[in-house]
Amino acid sequence: MSPDLSDVPESLTEAVAATLRTVGVEDGHIAVVLVDEVRIHELNRLQRGIDRPTDVLAFPVDGIDPVAGPRELGDVAICPEHCTDVTEAAVHGTLHLCGFDHQSDNGEMLALQEGILRDIGLPGGDDSGPAPELVTRAGFVGLAGRPNVGKSTLVNAMVGARVAIVSDRPQTTRRAARGVATDSEAGWQLVLIDLPGVQRPRDVLTKRMQKRVEQELAGADVALLVINGEEGVGPGDRFISKALLGANAQVPVICVVNKMDRIKRGAAARVLTDAAALQGVTEVFPVSAKTGDGLEELVQRLAGLMPEGHYMYPPEDRTDQPSNVLLAELIREQVLNRTRDEVPHSVEVSVTEVEQREDGLTTIRAEIWPETESQKGILIGRGGIKIQEIGTGARRRLEEELGTKVHLDLQVKVRRHWRRDGALLDRLGIE
């Protein structure tokens, strides 16, 4: 007895038969259909609750033993427009019908897939000749949103490293810090621009921040409007969605509803509906940057929207921030988190010296700049206790970042009205 492959396209019969033979399925009917982007999108939405197209979907009929297999195995739907190789997709989908799951099997399914393709000498598994050239995609993703919606946490989560400081204080981000996320095997690179929170300019600093938002969004390939799902959609979110259209009407706008881990189910449905209704928004992704839920789907969608082209940064890079700027930001993160509402966000940090010693110790000298003597007193604290807390927390973060022991020398110096000093902002790299 052999499997019934009458509903498999002739060009894919050999691949499907080889897959079933490899996993020991000797009986059963399987159907493989080729569908267009509209249909695969519809199937994802109806069957998986995912509002986007994918390359392949598998629909097992019932519980499947990968050795014996039931009479009716199920259906595989393949979208050639989203496949690098239709044959590979057929093998992949058939393995899913036979009970394999690459999300939880520690690589067993993908190893089987490679072996099957190699055995039948089809593209993707043939070691006899050069592998087909990988088509790479790379582009810019601009993250916009009201202050304190979690943009920096989202960037750090997607990159897999700390490239932007995280605080629950508004106006934490002053620079358009770029995080670089690369998947060399899949062939994509996302350059994530963590923009300052969109706001009404009040001084030279905030004017520069706002100008940078507009410039970066104008050159982005995709715009992410990040919303705090816990607070819901508000007037500020509506204002920013309109501003995104004004900055670049051609760029796709994806709304990311963040902090979903803090929302009850009923409230979640309401905020997702409101987000989808925002002007200019084309898609909505519910995520939790803190727990990682929903991030994989978001990243894969962004990768698919990137234009074909060479990587803009080496694959091992995680940010384009100068080292001194990143170190200063890590120190400022501790200032914000440990002074809370006592010191406004106007405080700045400047790293003046980094010395690598032969014994492996890194000495970092930095200055913290408040704008008033009263703020300086708060930062130092009674008997120097507050600056000691800031220094201890910052030293730990710096050691994590550098992978060495760190001696941190912190000085607090008043710099009055530094936010109005254009020359100083130039030196700080706040363009």
HELIX and SHEET records of a PDB file:
HELIX    1   1 GLU A   10  THR A   22  1                                  13    
HELIX    2   2 GLU A   37  LEU A   43  1                                   7    
HELIX    3   3 ASN A   44  ARG A   48  3                                   5    
HELIX    4   4 PRO A   80  HIS A   82  5                                   3    
HELIX    5   5 VAL A   86  LEU A   97  1                                  12    
HELIX    6   6 GLU A  108  ASP A  119  1                                  12    
HELIX    7   7 LYS A  151  VAL A  159  1                                   9    
HELIX    8   8 VAL A  204  ALA A  218  1                                  15    
HELIX    9   9 PRO A  235  ALA A  247  1                                  13    
HELIX   10  10 MET A  260  ARG A  262  5                                   3    
HELIX   11  11 ARG A  265  ALA A  276  1                                  12    
HELIX   12  12 LEU A  295  LEU A  305  1                                  11    
HELIX   13  13 SER A  323  THR A  339  1                                  17    
HELIX   14  14 ARG A  340  GLU A  342  5                                   3    
HELIX   15  15 GLU A  373  ILE A  380  1                                   8    
HELIX   16  16 ARG A  382  GLY A  384  5                                   3    
HELIX   17  17 ILE A  385  LEU A  402  1                                  18    
HELIX   18  18 TRP A  418  ARG A  420  5                                   3    
HELIX   19  19 GLY A  422  LEU A  428  1                                   7    
SHEET    1   A 4 ASP A   4  ASP A   7  0                                        
SHEET    2   A 4 HIS A  29  LEU A  34  1                                        
SHEET    3   A 4 GLU A  72  ILE A  78  1                                        
SHEET    4   A 4 VAL A  56  PRO A  60 -1                                        
SHEET    1   B 6 ALA A 177  ASP A 183  0                                        
SHEET    2   B 6 TRP A 188  ASP A 194 -1                                        
SHEET    3   B 6 ARG A 137  ALA A 144  1                                        
SHEET    4   B 6 VAL A 222  ASN A 228  1                                        
SHEET    5   B 6 VAL A 253  ASN A 258  1                                        
SHEET    6   B 6 VAL A 281  PRO A 286  1                                        
SHEET    1   C 3 GLU A 348  GLN A 356  0                                        
SHEET    2   C 3 THR A 362  TRP A 369 -1                                        
SHEET    3   C 3 VAL A 406  VAL A 412  1                                        
END                                                                             
